[in-house]
Amino acid sequence: MDAIDRNIINNLQGGFPISERPYADAAKQLGITENELIERLSKLLEQGMLSRFGPMYHAERLGGGLTLAALSVPEADFERVAAQVNAFPEVAHNYAREHELNMWFVLATEQPERIDEVISEIEAKTGLHVYNMPKQREYYIGLQFKV
C-alpha cells in the first residue's frame, strides 16, 4: 500500500460524492484520475486490503430487518459452516471470534419477518442453533481508521 492508497482509504471513509460521476468527483478531490481511483480500489479489494467498498444502508429505515446473530461452531466444522452461512445473500458480515459463540454475523433483510425465516434456514442448513440478538437501541459512532 502506497501513499495514494492510504489517501484513498483515509479520505473515502467519511463519505462518497453523490453525483452523475461520483468516482470522477472523488478522484478530483484526491488529485488522481477517475480511472486510477477505480483501478486502485479494484486492486485493494483483490488484495484483501479492503473487504468491501460500497454504501451502508439502514435496512430498518428502508422497511427491512436487521439483526446480529451468533453460532457456536465446532472448530473442525468452522470453514464449512462459514461457507454455508455466507451463501445466504442476507448475511452482510461474518466474523470469527474467540468465544464459545465463535461465529458472529449480521443479517439484513428486505422485510422484518424475513429475519426469523433466514435464521430458521441457517439452523436447518448448519444443524446449529442461531442466537438472535436484535438491537434494543441504536448508537451512532463516527469511527474511522487512519492508515
N, C-alpha and C positions, 0 to 999 in steps of 0.2 A: 504494500500500500504506500503510495507516494503522497506528497503534499496536496496534489489536486484531489485525489480520492478522499483524503481526510477533510478537505474543504467541502467537498460534495456532501459527505455524511454529516459533518457538523452543521452545515447551513440548511440542509433539507429536512432535518429532524423536526424543525419548528413549523413546517408547512410547505405547501407547494402551490404555485400560482394556479388560479382558475381563469383560464383564458382560451382563446382559439388555439394557441400554440404554447401550452404550458412548459414543455421541455425547452423550447427556444427562449422563453422568458426566464426560466430558471438558469439556463446556461449563460445568458447575458449577465445575470446578477453574479455568476461565478467566474466570469471572464473567460469562458470557453465556448465552443460551438455546440449547437444542438446535437449534432451527430456524435461529437466527443462525449457529451453527457450521457447519451443513450448507450454508447459503446462501453463506457466506464461502468455504468450501472449494471449492464448485462454481465460484464466481466466480474464485478463484485458479487453478483448473485451466483454465477457459475462457480466461483472460487469458494463460496460459502462464507465470504466476509459479511454479506447481508443475507439474512434468511428470507426476507420478503421486502418488496418495495411496492407500496400501494396505499390506498386510503384506509382509514379506520372508520368503520361505520358504527353508529349507535343502533344496534339491532332493535332495541325496545322502542326507540323513538320512531322507527320505521314500521312499527307494528309487529315486530318479530319477538323472538325469545332469546335469552342469553343466560348461560349458567356455567359455573365452574364445577367440574366433576373429577373424581379420582378413582383409581383402581389399586388394589393390592395384587401385584402380578408376581408369580414365582420367577426368580431371576432367569432360570433356564428358558422361560417362555416369553421373556420381555420383548425381544425383537419381533417375534411372531405376533404378539398381541398389539404391539405398537403399529405394525403394518395393518392389522385388522381395524384398529381404531382410526388410523389415519386415512383409511379408504372411505370413510364417511365424509361426504362433502360438507357436512355441518360442523366438523371438527376444525376449529380455527387455529389452535395452538396445541401442542402436546409436549410435555416436559417430563424428564426423568428426575426423580427426587430420591434422596437418601432418607427414607422413612418407611414405615410399614405401608403407607399409601404411597407407592413409589412411582405411579404414573398419574399426572395431573393434566387435564385438558379442558379447553373452553369449547362449549357448544354454542353455535349461533344459528338460529332457525328463522324461517320466514313467518311462521305462526307460533305463538307461545306454546300451544298444546303439542307442537311437534317435539319439544324438548323431551317429554316423557316417552314419546314414541321412539325417538332415537336412542334414549337410554335403554329402553327395553330391547331394541335391536342390537345394541352393543353387548348387552348381557347375553343375549341368545347367541351371538357370533363368538364371543370370547369364553362363555361359560363362567364369567366372573361377575360379582356384584359391583355395580357402579354406585358410588357415593355422590349424590347430587347435592351441591352446596350453592343454591341461588343467593345472590346478594340481597342483603337486607337494607343497605344504604349505599349510596354511591359517593365517592370522594374523587375529586379531580386533583391530580398531582402532575404538574408540568415537568416531567422528567426528560432530560436529555443527557446523552453520554458523549462527551467530547473525546474525539480520538486524535 
